C-alpha cells in the first residue's frame, strides 16, 4: 500500500464520518452489495481526484468492494479532510492528500495517482486528465476511459476534444439528469449557505445577496437565499438565463452595479475574473465575497490583495482586506469552494445520486471498453443509468410511479 497523508492516527474520527454518510446513502449501499458479489473492477486500477471528504470516501470504498485498486487524491487543497484520508488508508486504500496542501504538494499528490498507471480516471475539475495528457503521456495507453464530475471539468474536456487533444473517452457525469438537476441545484444551494452561515454567523434575511451566474448551481444558491429572506440580485452574461432569473423573481444587473449594494457575493460561473478591482472599489464596508465555482479565480483575490493596505483574520476562515479608505472587504476560504473549504459539501442524500452515477458510469466503461465511440471522446451518461438511479431512489423513498400501458407506448411512439 502506498500513501502520503498527514496523520494516520485520525482514522477512527474518519470512520465515524464515513459511517454516518453511509447510513444515508442507500443507492451506494445497494451498488456496494452488487459490486462485492460480482467484482466488476477486478484487476482494474482507478485514479480518483474528488473533494476528499466522507461521501467521496464511501464512493472509494464501494469501488474497492468491486475489486478496484484505488489511488485517491483530493481535487481541492482546502476540501481534504485528514481524518477521512486516514480512514481510507487504514482500510488498505492508497491515498495521497492532506488539508491545505501547498501548490507543489498538491501537484505531487495528483502525480502519484497517475504514476500508478490507472485504467479508469474519476475526475472533478479535470486536473488528472490534464496532467496525464501533459506530463504522463506514457500512461495514456493504459486508460480505458474516465468520468468527470463537474461543470468546470466538462468545459475543459470539451475544449480538449474540439482541439483533438483528448485521447481517451470521458463520461460527462455532470450532464446526467440525476446529477445536475439535483446535485447542482439542491446540493449546491444548501451546502453553499451551510458554509456561509457556519463561517460568518450572520443573518441573511434583509441582506442583498448577489449571485453571479444562473446555471443550475446559481439557481440553487439564489433559491435558498430567497428562502432565507434575502433580496437576491443575479448577474449573467447569457440573456436567456438572465430572463429566467427575472421570471423567477430576481433582479438582474451588471456586476459593477450590483457591487455597490451587495452584502454577500457568491460566484457560481466556472469563469475567471467575475469580481474584479472595479467591483472592490465600490463595495460596501464589510461586504463578504465567496466562490461556489470549482477554482479560486472567480473572485480576483490576487487583485484584492494588491489593493489592500493590510489583511487580517476577520474570523476563522475569513480574511479581511483593508482598503486605503478604511473599508474592509471579507473573503471566505481564500476564494476556494465555500461549501467544501468552509463546510462539509453537499448533503449525503444528494451525493448518493451523483456518486451512484459515477460508479455505474465507471462500470459502463469497463463493460463496454471495446464498444466505446471513436468519433468523439466526450460521452453522455447512458440514459439507462439515469433511469436506473432515479427508479432506485424513488423506491428507497418508499414511493411508486405509474407505468405506461402498451397502448400508451404505441400512441407515444406514433406521435414522436
C-alpha positions in Angstrom: 0.0 0.0 0.0 1.2 3.5 -0.9 0.1 6.6 0.8 1.0 10.2 1.7 -1.3 11.6 4.4 -1.0 13.9 7.3 -1.8 11.8 10.3 -2.7 8.0 10.1 -3.9 8.1 13.7 -7.0 10.0 12.8 -8.7 7.0 11.2 -11.3 6.5 13.9 -12.7 10.0 13.5 -12.8 9.5 9.8 -14.6 6.2 10.1 -17.3 7.9 12.2 -17.9 10.4 9.4 -18.0 7.7 6.7 -20.4 5.5 8.7 -22.8 8.5 9.1 -23.0 9.2 5.4 -23.1 5.5 4.5 -26.3 5.2 6.6 -27.8 7.9 4.5 -26.7 6.7 1.0 -29.0 3.8 0.1 -28.2 3.9 -3.6 -24.5 3.3 -2.9 -25.3 0.7 -0.3 -27.1 -1.3 -2.9 -24.4 -0.8 -5.5 -21.7 -1.8 -3.0 -23.5 -5.1 -2.3 -23.7 -5.9 -6.1 -20.1 -4.9 -6.7 -18.9 -7.1 -3.8 -20.6 -10.1 -5.4 -19.6 -9.5 -9.0 -16.2 -7.8 -8.6 -16.5 -5.9 -11.9 -13.3 -4.0 -11.3 -11.0 -6.9 -10.6 -7.5 -6.1 -11.9 -8.6 -2.5 -12.6 -6.7 0.5 -11.2 -8.9 3.5 -10.6 -7.4 7.0 -10.1 -9.8 9.4 -8.3 -9.5 13.1 -7.7 -12.6 14.4 -6.0 -13.1 16.5 -2.9 -11.8 14.1 -0.2 -14.5 14.1 2.5 -16.7 11.3 3.9 -19.1 10.9 0.9 -16.2 10.6 -1.5 -14.5 8.1 0.8 -17.6 5.9 0.7 -17.6 6.0 -3.1 -14.0 4.9 -3.0 -14.9 2.0 -0.7 -17.8 1.0 -3.0 -15.4 0.8 -5.9 -12.8 -1.1 -3.9 -15.6 -3.5 -2.9 -15.9 -4.2 -6.6 -12.3 -5.2 -6.8 -10.7 -1.9 -7.9 -7.2 -1.0 -6.8 -7.8 2.6 -5.7 -5.4 5.5 -5.9 -7.0 8.6 -4.3 -6.3 12.2 -4.0 -8.2 15.4 -3.4 -9.4 17.9 -6.0 -9.0 21.0 -3.8 -6.3 21.6 -1.1 -8.8 23.1 1.3 -11.5 20.4 1.0 -9.4 17.4 2.0 -10.3 16.1 5.5 -7.3 14.4 7.1 -9.3 12.1 9.3 -11.2 10.8 6.3 -7.9 10.2 4.4 -6.6 8.3 7.4 -9.7 6.1 7.5 -9.2 5.1 3.9 -5.6 4.3 4.4 -6.5 2.2 7.5 -8.8 0.2 5.2 -6.0 -0.5 2.8 -6.6 2.1 0.1 -3.9 4.2 -1.5 -4.3 7.9 -0.6 -2.1 10.9 -1.4 -3.7 14.1 0.0 -3.8 16.4 3.0 -5.6 19.5 4.1 -4.1 22.9 3.0 -1.6 21.3 0.6 0.9 23.8 -0.9 0.8 24.0 -4.7 3.8 21.8 -5.1 2.4 19.3 -2.6 -1.0 19.2 -4.4 0.8 18.6 -7.7 2.9 15.8 -6.2 -0.2 14.1 -4.8 -2.1 14.1 -8.1 1.1 13.0 -9.9 1.3 9.9 -7.6 -2.1 8.6 -8.6 -1.3 9.0 -12.2 2.1 7.3 -11.8 0.2 4.2 -10.6 -0.9 3.7 -14.3 -4.7 3.9 -13.9 -7.3 2.2 -16.2 -10.2 4.4 -15.1 -10.0 8.1 -14.1 -12.6 9.7 -11.9 -12.0 13.5 -12.0 -13.5 16.6 -10.5 -12.3 19.7 -12.4 -10.1 18.0 -14.9 -6.7 18.1 -13.1 -6.0 14.4 -13.5 -6.9 14.4 -17.2 -4.8 17.5 -17.8 -1.8 16.0 -16.0 -1.8 12.7 -17.8 -2.0 14.4 -21.2 0.8 16.9 -20.4 3.3 15.2 -18.1 2.5 11.4 -18.2 1.6 10.7 -21.8 3.2 7.2 -21.5 0.4 6.3 -19.1 -2.4 7.1 -21.6 -2.2 3.7 -23.2 -3.4 2.0 -20.1 -6.6 4.2 -19.7 -9.9 2.7 -20.7 -11.7 6.0 -20.0 -12.9 8.2 -17.2 -15.7 10.2 -15.6 -15.9 13.9 -15.0 -17.9 15.2 -12.0 -18.3 18.9 -12.5 -19.2 21.7 -15.0 -15.7 23.2 -14.9 -14.1 19.9 -15.8 -16.6 19.3 -18.6 -15.7 22.7 -20.1 -12.0 21.7 -20.1 -12.8 18.3 -21.6 -15.0 19.7 -24.4 -12.2 22.2 -25.3 -9.7 19.4 -25.5 -12.0 17.2 -27.6 -12.6 20.0 -30.1 -8.9 20.5 -30.4 -8.5 16.7 -30.9 -6.3 16.6 -27.8 -8.4 14.2 -25.6 -7.0 10.7 -26.2 -9.5 8.5 -24.2 -13.3 8.7 -23.7 -14.7 10.7 -20.7 -18.2 10.3 -19.5 -19.8 13.7 -18.7 -21.3 12.7 -15.3 -22.3 16.3 -14.5 -24.7 16.4 -17.5 -26.7 13.4 -16.3 -30.2 14.5 -15.2 -29.8 12.7 -11.9 -26.7 14.7 -11.3 -27.1 18.3 -12.4 -30.8 18.7 -11.7 -30.3 17.6 -8.1 -26.7 17.9 -7.1 -26.1 21.3 -8.8 -29.4 22.8 -7.7 -30.4 21.4 -4.4 -27.0 20.2 -3.3 -25.1 23.4 -4.1 -28.0 25.6 -2.9 -28.0 24.1 0.6 -24.3 23.4 1.0 -23.2 26.9 -0.1 -25.4 28.6 2.5 -24.4 26.0 5.1 -20.7 27.0 4.5 -21.5 30.7 4.6 -23.7 30.6 7.6 -21.5 28.5 9.8 -18.5 30.6 8.9 -19.9 34.1 9.2 -22.6 33.5 11.9 -24.5 36.5 10.3 -28.2 36.8 9.4 -29.1 36.6 5.7 -32.6 37.9 6.0 -32.9 41.6 4.8 -29.5 41.5 3.2 -28.7 42.0 -0.5 -27.2 38.8 -2.0 -25.5 38.9 -5.4 -25.3 35.6 -7.2 -23.0 35.6 -10.2 -24.2 33.0 -12.7 -27.7 31.5 -13.1 -26.9 28.0 -14.2 -28.2 25.1 -12.2 -25.9 25.9 -9.3 -26.7 29.6 -9.4 -30.4 28.7 -9.4 -30.0 26.7 -6.3 -28.0 29.4 -4.5 -30.4 32.1 -5.4 -33.4 30.0 -4.4 -32.0 29.2 -1.0 -31.0 32.9 -0.5 -34.6 33.9 -1.2 -35.8 31.3 1.3 -33.5 32.8 3.9 -35.2 36.2 3.4 -32.6 38.0 1.2 -33.1 40.4 -1.6 -31.4 38.5 -4.5 -29.6 40.1 -7.4 -28.4 37.9 -10.3 -25.6 38.8 -12.7 -25.3 37.0 -16.0 -23.7 37.1 -19.4 -26.4 34.8 -21.0 -29.5 36.8 -21.9 -31.7 33.7 -21.8 -30.5 32.8 -18.2 -31.0 36.4 -17.3 -34.6 36.2 -18.4 -35.1 33.1 -16.4 -33.8 34.9 -13.3 -36.2 37.8 -13.8 -39.1 35.5 -14.2 -38.1 33.6 -11.1 -38.5 36.8 -9.2 -34.9 38.1 -9.0 -33.3 41.4 -10.0 -30.7 41.3 -12.8 -27.9 43.8 -13.2 -24.3 44.2 -14.2 -21.8 43.1 -11.6 -20.3 46.6 -11.3 -23.7 48.0 -10.4 -24.5 45.1 -8.1 -21.2 45.6 -6.3 -22.4 48.9 -4.9 -25.3 47.4 -3.0 -24.4 43.8 -2.3 -23.8 42.4 1.2 -23.0 38.8 0.2 -21.4 37.9 -3.1 -21.4 34.3 -4.4 -19.8 33.5 -7.7 -21.1 30.3 -9.5 -19.8 30.7 -13.1 -16.8 28.5 -13.6 -15.1 31.5 -15.2 -12.3 33.8 -14.1 -12.4 37.5 -13.2 -16.0 37.7 -12.2 -15.5 40.1 -9.3 -12.6 42.4 -10.1 -10.8 45.5 -9.0 -13.6 47.8 -10.3 -16.0 45.9 -8.1 -13.8 46.1 -5.0 -13.5 49.8 -5.4 -17.2 50.4 -4.9 -18.2 47.6 -2.4 -19.7 48.4 1.0 -17.6 48.3 4.1 -18.0 44.8 5.4 -19.0 43.1 2.1 -18.5 39.4 2.1 -17.3 37.5 -1.0 -17.1 33.8 -1.6 -16.9 31.4 -4.5 -19.0 28.3 -5.3 -17.3 27.6 -8.7 -14.6 25.0 -8.9 -11.4 27.1 -9.0 -10.3 30.1 -6.9 -10.3 32.5 -9.9 -13.8 33.9 -9.9 -13.2 36.4 -7.1 -9.9 38.1 -8.1 -8.3 37.6 -4.7 -4.8 38.4 -6.1 -6.0 41.8 -7.2 -7.7 42.4 -3.9 -4.5 41.6 -2.0 -2.6 44.1 -4.1 -5.2 46.8 -3.4 -5.3 46.2 0.3 -3.1 48.2 2.7 -3.2 45.3 5.1 -5.0 42.0 5.8 -6.3 40.4 8.9 -8.0 37.3 10.2 -11.6 38.6 10.4 -12.8 35.3 11.7 -11.7 31.7 11.3 -11.6 31.0 7.5 -12.4 34.7 6.7 -9.7 37.1 5.5 -10.4 40.8 5.9 -8.8 43.1 3.3 -8.4 46.7 4.5 -8.7 49.2 1.6 -6.9 52.5 1.6 -10.1 54.4 2.5 -10.6 52.1 5.6 -13.3 49.8 4.1 -13.0 46.1 4.9 -13.8 43.5 2.2 -14.1 40.0 3.5 -13.3 36.8 1.6 -14.3 33.3 2.8 -11.9 30.4 2.4 -9.5 32.3 0.2 -12.0 32.3 -2.6 -12.0 28.5 -2.9 -15.2 26.4 -2.9 -17.1 27.8 0.0 -19.3 24.7 0.5 -16.3 22.4 0.9 -13.5 24.7 2.1 -15.9 26.1 4.7 -18.3 23.2 5.1 -18.8 19.5 4.5 -20.1 19.8 0.9 -23.4 18.6 -0.4 -25.8 16.5 1.7 -25.3 12.8 1.7 -28.6 12.1 0.1 -27.7 14.3 -2.9 -24.3 12.8 -3.3 -25.8 9.4 -3.2 -27.3 10.1 -6.6 -24.2 11.7 -8.0 -21.8 9.0 -6.9 -24.2 6.3 -8.0 -23.9 7.8 -11.5 -20.1 7.8 -11.1 -20.0 4.2 -10.0 -22.3 3.0 -12.7 -20.6 5.1 -15.4 -17.2 3.6 -14.5 -18.9 0.1 -14.7 -20.2 1.1 -18.2 -16.7 2.0 -19.4 -15.3 -1.3 -18.2 -18.1 -3.4 -19.6 -18.0 -1.6 -23.0 -14.3 -0.9 -23.4 -14.3 -2.3 -26.9 -17.6 -0.6 -28.0 -16.9 3.0 -26.9 -17.4 5.7 -29.6 -14.4 6.8 -31.6 -15.7 10.0 -33.3 -15.8 12.0 -30.0 -14.0 11.4 -26.8 -16.7 13.0 -24.6 -19.7 10.7 -23.9 -23.0 11.4 -22.2 -24.1 9.2 -19.4 -26.3 6.5 -21.0 -30.0 7.1 -20.4 -30.4 3.6 -18.8 -28.0 4.7 -16.0 -30.0 7.9 -15.3 -33.2 5.9 -15.3 -31.9 3.2 -13.0 -30.6 5.7 -10.5 -34.0 7.6 -10.5 -36.0 4.4 -10.1 -33.9 3.1 -7.3 -34.1 6.5 -5.5 -37.9 6.5 -5.8 -38.1 3.0 -4.4 -35.8 3.9 -1.5 -38.2 6.8 -0.7 -41.0 4.3 -0.5 -42.9 5.8 -3.5 -44.3 4.3 -6.7 -44.9 5.9 -10.1 -47.2 5.0 -12.9 -46.1 2.9 -15.9 -47.1 3.4 -19.5 -49.5 0.8 -20.8 -48.7 -1.0 -24.1 -51.4 1.2 -25.8 -49.8 4.4 -24.4 -46.3 3.3 -25.6 -47.7 2.7 -29.1 -49.5 6.1 -29.0 -46.4 8.0 -28.0 -44.3 6.1 -30.5 -46.6 7.2 -33.3 -46.7 10.8 -32.2 -42.9 11.3 -31.6 
